[in-house]
């Protein structure tokens, strides 16, 4: 507590008797950031001597039961609800470290340069007990500035020319958008599925009009995770495809199905969790879990 706040508290206490007749005093509220998060848990297959590679758990896509999320160094904490969401309020500014604690999980992720008044929406995947930040979308109450950080999951021709998706959010670019890669000038052509970008711009409905796009990680070989509803399904087990929230997913005979699901379970309207590798305008599925109806 600062010296100014101590003095202010003393003045409030000293004047309490004078103001008691006119009404009660309320303590000033702390102004910080609000973090809204969602969690997707993905459990990797484990080799077993008798049965070979085991399926992913049937609850893939669900956060571990009883998981809590806390801000390291503070008393701010929230419990992940049945829909895999949590909200942290009055989060202090600066580099914020979030701790994810639950059965088989004790891991942290860092949100850099958090500012008072921001509303931050994040998605986090948890695999083998480790938490990984998938996307970081920020807006401020002081203006229309939007910041979005995450991995690219859709590019043209799946998206419109000059646009791309980051964790389901459409980012629109134009001739005024600046692109950088490691501090050097870049272009839209440098974007690829799976790479991590930081976008700053303004909100336009559900889209972000990008003023700048900074390429942070060009390793596009990292696994891509797609979670959503199947649409446009076609093909056979040897070669098939569908879209999930605008992301084109392709599979073949090497694609495995987990959690007691099978290729025959795939259909339009079914919810799936896909793990795969980025291709040229699509995600090549290595593993698919089809949720029960």
N, C-alpha and C positions, 0 to 999 in steps of 0.2 A: 504494500500500500504506500502511495506517495505521501510526502509531507502535506501537500495541498489537500488531499483527501482526508487526512487525519484532522486538520484544522476545520475542514468543512463539516466533518462529523461532529466535532465539538460544538460548532455553532448551532447545528441542528438540535443537539441535545439541550444546549443552553436555552434555546428559544421554544422548546416543546411546551413549557408551562404557559407561555404567552399565546401559543396557537391552539392549545387544547380545546378551547371553547369553539373555535371556528371550524374545526375538522381534524381528521387524522392525517399524519404525515406518511408518505410512501417513499421507500428507498428508491434512488435512481436505478434504472435497469441498465445492465451491462450490454454494450453494443459490440457485437462480434460478427463472425460469419456463421452461416447456416450450411451444413453439409447434409445433403440427401444422397443416400447410397443404396445400391442394390448389389446383391452378391450372387454369383453363379459358381457352384462347386463342381469341379470335374475331377473324378478319381481315376487315376491311370490304372491300366490293367496290371495285374501282379502275376508273375510266373509261379505256378504251383506244380509240385512233382507229379501228381497223379492225373490232373486234368489239363495240364498245359496252361496257356494264358487264360486267366479268368475274365469274365465279363466285368465291365464297370458296374458299380453299384446301381441298383434300380432307382435310387433317388438322385442320380446325376442331374445337376441343374438346381439342386436345392442346397441351401446353406446348412451346415451342421447344426443340429438342434441345440438351443440354448446359447448360441454364439453371442458374444458381446463385442462391441466396438468402443474403444476409449481413446481419448486424446492424451498421449503420453505427457506427463508433467502437470496434469490438471485433474480435476474431479469430474470432468465431462465424460459421460458414458451413456450408451444406449444399447438395448437388446434388439437383435435382429428378429423381425416379426415373421409370421407364417408365410408372408409373401416375399420373403428374402430382402426386405427393405429396412432401413434404419435412418434416423434423423438425429444429428448432433447440432445443438443450438448454442449461441454465445461462444463460439470457438475463437480463441485469441488469434490475432494476426501473427504473421511470420511463417517460418517453415514448420508445418504441422505434421507430426508423426502419429499415425493412427495404428493402434494395436488391435488385432483380430484374435480373440481368445475363445476357444471352444474345444470340443472333443477332437483330439488329434491335431489341433491347430493352435499355434502361438507364433504369430508372424506380424510384421509391421510393413506399412507403406508410407511414403512421405509425399505430402502435398506442399510444394514450394511456394513461397511468397503469397500466402493467404492474406487477404485484406478485410478490414472491418466493412460490413455492409454487403459483402459478396454472398450470393447464393451459389453453392457449388454442388453440382450433380456428378457423382462418380459411379462407375461400375467396376467391380473387383471380382476376379476369378480366383478360386482357391483350389490348388491341385497339390496332392501329397503334403498337405498341411502348410503350404506356402501361399501367401497372398500376393497377387500381382494386380497392379492398377491397369485397367483396360482403357478407361476414358475419364477425362476430367473436363467438365463443361462449366464455365463460370459466367455469371452475370452480376451486375452491380446495381444497387438501388440508386446510385448517384448518376446513372447514365445508361445508355443503351449498349455499352461496350460488352461484347461477348468474347470469351476465351474458351477454346476447346482443344483438348489434348487427348490423343489416342491413336489407334492404328487404323489405317485405311482399309475398309472392307468392301468398297465398291468403286469402280471407275468406269468411264465410257468403254464400250457401248452400253453397259448395264445402266449407267446413269447418263443424264443429258450431257452434251458437250460442255466442257468447262466446269463441270461439277464433279464432286466425289463425296462419298459417305464416310463418316467416322463414327463407328458404333451406332449406326442408324440415323445420325444427324446429317442432313444434306448441307454441304458447303459449296457455295457458288462463287466462282472467281470471274474476273474480267480483266481488261487490259490495264487497270490500275492496281491490281493485286501484285504484291511483291513476293517472290519466292527466294528462299535462302536455304543453303545446305552447308552446315559447318561454317557459317559466316560468309560464304561465297554466294554470289548470285546464281540462281537456278531458274528453271522454267516448269510449267505444268507437266512437261514430258518426263521430268525426273521422278514424278510420283509413281508408286507401284503398290500393289496389294500387299498388306502386311507391314509396311514401313510405318514408323511412328512420326506424327507431325504435331506441331503446335499452331493453332489457328487463332488469329485475332481479327475481329470484325464487328459488324452490327447485326442485330437480330432482324429478320424479316419473316414474321410468322414462325413456322417450324424450321426455316432455313437460317443459315449464317452467311451474310455477304462478307467475304473475306477481304480484309485490307492487307493481311500478310499471312504467309504460310511458311513455317520454318520446319525443315526436315530434320528430325532429331536422331533417327536411327534408320539406317538404310538396310538393315538385316531383314530382308523380306522372307527368309527361310524359317522364321519363327512360326510356330503353329498358330493357325487362325481358329478362333472359336466363334461359331454362329449359333444363335439361339432364337427360335421364333416359329412362325406358322408356315407350313409348306404351301406353295402355290405353283401352278404350271408344271406339275409333275408329269414326266414322260419317260419312256425307255424300259429297259429290262435290267436284270441284275448285272449283266455284263457291261452295260453302258446306259446310264440314266442321268437325269438332271432335274432340278427344280429351283425355285427361288425362295429365299427367306428374307422378308423385308427389303426386297430389291437386290439382294446379293445372290448371284448365280452360283449354285452348288452343283458339281458334277461328281459322279461316282462310277465305279466299275467293279470287276470281280474281286479286286484286292480290298475293297472297302468292307470293313467289319461292322457288325451291329452288336450293341451292348445292352445290358440291363434287360435280358429276356426279350428283346425286340428283334425283328427280322425285316428283310427287304419287303416281304409281303405286307408289313404294317405301314409302309409308306403310302400316303395318300394326301390329296389336297385337304387342307384344314387341320392336319395333324401337327402337333407341336414337336419339334425336334431340337436336339443339341448336336451340333456338328463340330468335329475337330478335323482340321485339314491343313493343307499347304496352299499358299497363294499361287494361282496360275495366271495366265494372261487374260485378265478380265473375269476370272471366276475363282472359286475355292475348290480344290480337289479334295474330296472327303476321304480321310483315312479311317474315321470311325463315326458312326451315327447312333444316337440313342433316340428311339421313338417313344415319346411319353404315352402312357395308357390314356384312353379316352376319358 
